[in-house]
Amino acid sequence: MSDISGSIATPWVHPDIRHVLVVAGTVGEWVDLDVDAWQERVDDLLAVCERNGIVWLTLRPRTGEATRDTRRVASGSLSTVIVDPISDGRESFAAAMRRIGEGPVNEASIAASLYEPADCEPDLVLILGSDDRLPPSLVWELAYSELVFRSTGWQELSADDIEVALAEFAGRRRRFGGLDA
């Protein structure tokens, strides 16, 4: 993994990226962050998304169990930040099925429920922490998304981490789960 943190000159809009998923911290670390710090963090991340044309940014803990599905949403004029406290992909899937209830169960309804209010799967997954262990996300999120690992901790997450991940994404050729020929 290359460090390109000093090479970001200006924000850009990448037409192939609409949804960024940030996997960071533990549920316990999330709980320890006070309301004002949460608001400041969400505002900073929302601003970087708006500058870069990112429509959806989802924050999800790397580990820990949420006591309940307390998804929160903050919207700007162009972008939306979704705070999703469920770290485990299996629990996310179960929560999505509960939200569907008696409605039709098909690929479209499951995808809509999993990512709501986002209308697409993540294009980029930014994983904070060690690069030797994948988060317990849904398999297809990791298979079809571009992964960027940063050694930054949850407490230090900033707009710069998003900028670096976007710059790294811009330098890649997406394979959507495929291999180079």
N, C-alpha and C positions, 0 to 999 in steps of 0.2 A: 504494500500500500504506500503510495507516495504522499508526501505532505505538500500540499499546494496552498497552504494558508496565506502566504504572502502574495499570491498571484492574482487576487481578485481585484479587477480594476473598476468595473462598473456592473450594476445589475443588468440582467438580460431576461428576455422572455423566451422560453423554450417551448415550442409548440407541441412537443411530445410528452410533456410532463404536466399533469393536472393535479395529481394526488401524491403527497409525501407522507409517509408514516415514520414517526420517530419513536423508537423503542428505547426507553431510558429509565433507569432507577428502579426502585421497588415501591410497592404500595405504601410501605412504612415511610419511605423518604418523601413520597408525595404528601402523605398526611402531615408530616413535619413542616412542610412549607406553609407559611401563614397566608392568609387571604390576600394581603397586599402584595406579597412576593409572587403569588400565583397570577394575580391580575397583571402585574408588571411583565412577567414572563410571557403570558399569552399576548399582551399588547405588542411586545417586541417581536414575537414570532409572527403575529398577524401582519405587522408592518413589513417584515422581510418577504412574506408571501405575496403581499400586494405589490411590492416593488418588482418582484420577479415573475408575476403572472401565474402564480400557483393558486389554484382554485380551492383546494382542500389540503389541510394539514391535520393529521391525526396524531395525538400524543397517547402513547400506551406504555404502561410500566413493563419492565423486562421480567420481573418476578413478583410474586406475592399474590395473595388472594384478596379481591375486593369483597367487602361484606355484602354488597348489592350492586346492581347495575345502575350506577349514578353517572351516566354519560352527560357531559356538559358541552355546550356549543357557544362559541363567540364569533360573531360575524362582523366583517368590515364592509367596505363598499364593493370589493372584488373577491375577497377570500373569506374562508371560514376555518376556524380552528375547532376541532372536535377533541374533547378530552374523554378518552375511553379507558376506564379503570380496570378492565378485564385483561389480564396478561396472557392467559392460556387460550390457545386457539380452539380447543374443544369446548371450553366454557363459552367463548364467543359464539360458536356455532349453536350451542344449546340456547343461549339467550336470544339469538336471531330466530330460532324456531319458535320460541315462546312468543316473540313479538308477532310472528306470522299468524299464530293461533289457528283458527279454523279456515283461514284463507288458502288459496291454491299454493301448493308447494312445488316449485320448479326452479330451474337455475336462476331465472330472473328475479323471482321473489326472494330467494335466499340471498343473492348478491345485494339486492336492495335493502334487505333487513340487516345484513352484516355491516354495511358501510354507511347506513343512513346517518346524516342527510347527504353524504357524498354519493355521487352517481357513478363512481368507478372504483376499481381496485387500485391499490397503490402502484405508482410507477417507480417510486424510489423508496427504499426502506433505509433510514439512517439508524444504525444501532450504536448506542453509546456504551462503552465498556470494552471488555476483552473481545478480541476478534477470533477466539478459539472456541466459541460456543454460540450457537444460534438460539434466538429466543423461541419460546414455545408458541409461535404464531401458527396460523393455518399454512399448510404446506404450499398451496398455490400462491399465497402472498410472497413467499420467499422464492419460489421457482420462476415466477413471471415478472418479478420486480428486480430492479438493480439494487444491490446491497452496497452500502458504504458504512464502514466501521470507523468510529472515532474513539480515542481513548479518553475523551472528556467524560466527567462524571455528571450525574443528574443535576447536582447543585450548580455546576458551571455551565450548563446548557445555555447557549446564547444564539442570537441571530447569525453570528459569524459561523457557527457550526452548520447552520442550514446553508449559508452562502457557499461554504467549502464543499458540502455534499452536492449542491447544485452544479458547481463548477466541475467536480469530478464526474458527475452524471453526463454533463455536456461533452466530455471527452470520450465517452464510451459509445460502442455500437450495440444497441439492444438486440438480444437474441431470443427473448421471450421463452426462456427455458431451454433453448437449443444450444448446440455446441458449435464452435468455429469449425469450418471445413478444413 
